[in-house]
């Protein structure tokens, strides 16, 4: 039957349980400001009772034997975790995209008093002024210097956009390295958690650390988690892009886990028999600090495939960083010599649909788009002005008309210096042949004109002479050709359909005409637009895209903030609540201690009776 000593055991169990609950409360309070910490609670259950049989009740009455703490439970809502990680990925996309779009907008710098549109307007105005005073060297110098300002702005904008794209690629590399680092940490913690769970321990702090790393990883790309035995988890990207067994964390076989590698360089192999052959250099696990991680492979790429690789650059790889689909030696390592040839279809590019990685990848297409439109603008300007000044739609037919082209490709144009110290173009044929390659990055005024502004053609019959100084038909006051250049400002040109291979003839031939002064110029193209309006449309498109991106960031931040608040109310530590719990456990502890004190007095009575 129950006696005083059994009551003593019951009270002792109460002391132990309340003490454990106080320990948990203390741990919660200590970690109230610890990022990623989940509130814990001591789960108590009554001990198994024992039965006291009696004459009147053969089955006996059950008497309780106290309490025990069966579990230190971590308060966590797994569905809320799923929602937060999903929205964190979406937020990562929006934030990364918005960051780069804002930088593109700052680079293009429109509308602005110092922007390209203003400089273009100034450029045409300078030609208008020159047409009224063509014999003035000052007016000619203004044209030359305004042209320099315009081409410098185009060059600078182009170079800044290319630098931004390089920065985005560096950002991708850094993200790949960090992704692999986080995955390795998660894998290590995952193994520790399962080892602790085997022994029956509650590895709550390790679970918090793992969840924090998974939360961090979810901002980079969208992932799927699945719970496994012994508190283990498996991680897989939502977008596996056809990769079999795409687990990044595998509780059953960690050696089969996948990782990512980074393509740092893409260069043409310069193979005359195979112009589509490229040499790709990738670094295992995105770690460029160690030269031994460098691997080169040879791949045939179409223009679309080349664009995919350039803007993506992330390869699925095995746990050692060897790209999937590439040859390995007998030890399972990438073959670094000789360079291996791989089919593009064998390579596995990682293309997440959400996350900062996806945002950084996709924005490179935006950079290419706006760079392309800037190139069209520069090329349209160069081709139309050179045409009006030379009067020739195909410079290869009558190159003497273009003996001193106004706009040239700086990558090709070469100069010598005459006895007066002035620049002289010395490779006219190759300079004219490179005119179709003019873009915003290489457009420039001919240095020969810059050093001798009297070379600028302004007169009606200048197209019949290699140099204006040889024109004896028109007087020095003839500015008709300069006027025709100025009037290009309002001409509708099919600039939006210019391509990287478009020639002067491609742009001009369908709309070539002669104005009332006998100057070869262009008619308005019914499908075209003015160069300034083309730039304005580009700027407006960028502004709308950036504003939408900004709204997405704001909306996503609001949604994510609401989810995090729900998580905080569920899993966060409330000091007020913990203080209340502490008082509750303290009183329970004191009550159990009082029971023991009372039992001590009763035992004294019993012992006294025996004596």
Helices and strands as residue ranges (DSSP letters): H 4-30, E 40-46, E 50-52, E 61-63, E 67-74, H 78-108, H 116-132, H 137-198, H 204-218, E 223-227, G 229-231, E 233-237, E 247-249, G 254-256, E 258-268, E 277-283, G 284-286, G 291-293, E 294-300, H 303-312, E 314-318, E 340-342, G 344-346, H 356-390, G 399-402, E 407-409, E 415-417, E 423-425, H 428-433, G 435-437, E 443-445, H 447-451, G 453-455, G 462-464, G 468-470, H 480-487, G 488-490, G 495-497, H 504-508, G 509-511, E 512-514, E 520-522, H 531-571, H 575-610
